[in-house]
Amino acid sequence: MSSLEPKILISDDDANLVTALSRFARHAGFEVTEDTESEVVALAKRVHPDLILLDLRQKVDGRDLLASLKRDPETRDIKVVVLSGVEDQFTRRTCLELGAFDYETKPFDPSIGRKLIRLVAMAEEAAAPESVH
């Protein structure tokens, strides 16, 4: 795979969902790393993704994983989209305050794929050095 492909790390304990999201992302040209064991922090340090999709309900609470990602200098600037099966404004607000870039509820709207592509593009633009004219 080319190193120019945007990288997505998908962390969810639902292997079927991880497979479905991964299939879509690969088809759209992304390099995908899958995590079904709540190892997102270690994987993020190893693969340096442009975007992380992080489920809240895993072996380790997703809020704790998010806080760890945002505390660590190696991972704090990675955009994290929290995935949740529960539409709860308190949890949404908590995740955004912890540093989540976005909060999406399951089941996903069919436009989630296009939204993920835009999020990766935004992450790439934010990471790109300023061009000199």
N, C-alpha and C positions, 0 to 999 in steps of 0.2 A: 504494500500500500504506500502511496505517496505521503510524504510528511506534510504536504500542503492540505491534505484533507482535514476538515475540522474534526475535533475529537469530542465524543460524548461518552460520559460514564453514566450508566443506568443502574441505579441501586434500588432494588425492590425485592422483597421476599417472595413475591409471586413470579415464579419462573416463566409461566405462560405470558404474563404481561411483559416481562423483560424480553422474551423472545419476540413478541409482536412489535414492541417499540424498536428493538434492535433491527429487525427485518426492515421496517420502514426507514430507519436512519441509514442503514447500509445502502438501500435502494436509492436514497437521496444523495449518496456520495460521502457519507460520514464514516469515520473510523470509530468503531464502537467497542467499549469495554463494558462487560457485564458483571454485576455484583449481586448475588442473592444471599450473601452471608454477612451483611453489615460490615464489610471491610472497606467501605468507601474512602475513609481517610487515608489509609495506606495505599490504596489503588490510585487515588488522586495524586499523591506524592510521586508515585512511580510513572504514571502515564501523562500527567499534566493536561487534563482535558480542558476544552474551551467551555464546556457546559456540563453540569451534573444534574441528572434527574434523580431526586431523592424522595423515596417513599417515607412517610412518617412512621408507619407501624411495621417495624422490623424486629429482629432479635434485640437490637439496641434501639432505643427511642430515637426517631429521626430528628427530633429537636436537639438531642445531645450530640448526634452526629453533625448536624448543621453548626452548632456552637463550636465544636472541635475544628471543623473546617475553617470557620471564620476567625478563630483564635490563632491558627497556625500561619506563620508568615509565608510558608510554601504554598498554601491553598486558599488564603483569605480573599484573593482577587478573582477566583473562579466563580462564574455565575452559577447559582444553584436555584433550580426550580423545584419546589416542594410539591410532591404528589400526595393527595390524601383522599380517602374514601368518605371523608366527613366534611360537610360544608359548615364550618364553625368560625364565626368572625373572631373570637378570642384567639383560637389557634392560628388563624391566618395572620392576625396582627402580631402575635408572638413570633411567628416565623419571619415575617418581614422585619421586625425589630432585631432579630438575631442576625439578619443579613441576607435572607433569601431574596433573590431577584424577582421571583414570581411564585404564586401559589395556585396550583391547578387541582380541581376535584375530579375524582373518578365517578362514574364513567366519563371518559373524555369526550368533549365536543369533537366532531369530525375535523374541525379546523385546527386541532392541536398540532398536527404535523406541520402545517404552514407556520404556525406560531413558533415551533421549535426551530425551524429554519431561520426565521427572523431573529430569534434570540441568539443563535450561533453567529449570525452575521453581525449582530450588535457587539457580541463578545469579541469577535475578530477585529472590528473597527476600533473598539476601545483599546485593544492590545497593540494595534499597529502604530508604528512611529509616525509622527507628524510628517507629512510630505512638505518639501520645500519647493516653493514656486519661484 
